[in-house]
Amino acid sequence: MVIVGIVALCVVLAVLAFLVPRLSHGPERGTQRALGLGSRAGGKAPGPLGRLFSKPFRSSSKAVGRSGSAGRRTRGRLPF
């Protein structure tokens, strides 16, 4: 269920970044901030468990960043 939510969020951010690139930075930063909190909280677990618990949040944060930048990059490549 969480994976579906992250995928939906990435799609929404990519569309938002394509349609209104300047306004897409705020939601992207807010999402990455929330995922960063989860990553830091998961990283406080002892030993290898900390890396294991924080990894999904880190990879989700990367995906959110990539989808936003891909939408803005695609918008910038349009001829008009």
QUISULCOR-V375923 format. One record per pair of residues at least 12 apart in sequence whose ideal C-beta (glycine too) atoms are under 10 Angstrom apart, sorted by sequence separation. I is the first residue (numbers start at 1). J is the second residue. D is the distance in whole Angstrom. If there is no record, write none. Layout:
I:J:D
I:J:D
//
This chain:
12:24:10
16:28:8
41:53:8
42:54:4
43:55:9
41:54:8
42:55:8
13:27:6
39:53:9
40:54:7
42:56:8
43:57:9
12:27:8
13:28:6
38:53:9
39:54:4
42:57:6
43:58:9
38:54:8
39:55:8
41:57:8
42:58:9
39:56:8
40:57:8
9:27:9
13:31:7
36:54:10
38:56:8
39:57:4
9:28:10
12:31:10
38:57:4
39:58:5
37:57:8
38:58:9
39:59:10
10:31:9
35:56:9
36:57:7
39:60:9
9:31:6
35:57:5
36:58:9
38:60:8
39:61:7
34:57:9
35:58:8
38:61:9
35:59:9
6:31:9
32:57:10
35:60:5
36:61:6
9:35:10
34:60:10
35:61:4
34:61:9
35:62:9
32:60:9
33:61:9
35:63:9
6:35:9
31:60:9
32:61:5
35:64:7
31:61:8
32:62:9
34:64:10
35:65:10
32:64:6
31:64:5
32:65:6
30:64:10
31:65:9
29:64:10
28:64:6
29:65:10
31:67:10
32:68:9
27:64:9
28:65:7
31:68:9
28:67:8
29:68:9
28:68:4
27:68:8
28:69:9
24:67:10
25:68:8
28:71:10
24:68:6
28:72:10
24:69:10
21:68:9
24:71:7
25:72:9
21:69:10
24:72:7
6:56:9
10:60:9
13:63:9
14:64:10
17:67:7
18:68:10
21:71:7
22:72:9
6:57:10
9:60:8
13:64:6
16:67:10
17:68:5
20:71:10
21:72:5
24:75:10
13:65:9
14:66:9
15:67:9
16:68:8
17:69:7
18:70:9
19:71:8
20:72:10
21:73:9
3:56:9
6:59:9
7:60:10
10:63:5
13:66:10
14:67:4
17:70:7
18:71:4
21:74:10
2:56:8
6:60:5
9:63:9
10:64:6
13:67:5
14:68:7
17:71:3
18:72:8
21:75:5
5:60:9
6:61:10
9:64:7
10:65:10
12:67:9
13:68:5
14:69:9
16:71:7
17:72:5
18:73:9
20:75:9
21:76:8
7:63:8
10:66:8
11:67:7
13:69:10
14:70:6
15:71:7
16:72:10
17:73:9
18:74:6
19:75:8
3:60:9
6:63:7
10:67:4
13:70:9
14:71:4
17:74:8
18:75:5
2:60:8
6:64:8
9:67:8
10:68:8
13:71:7
14:72:9
17:75:7
18:76:10
7:67:9
10:70:9
11:71:10
14:74:8
18:78:9
6:67:10
10:71:10
//
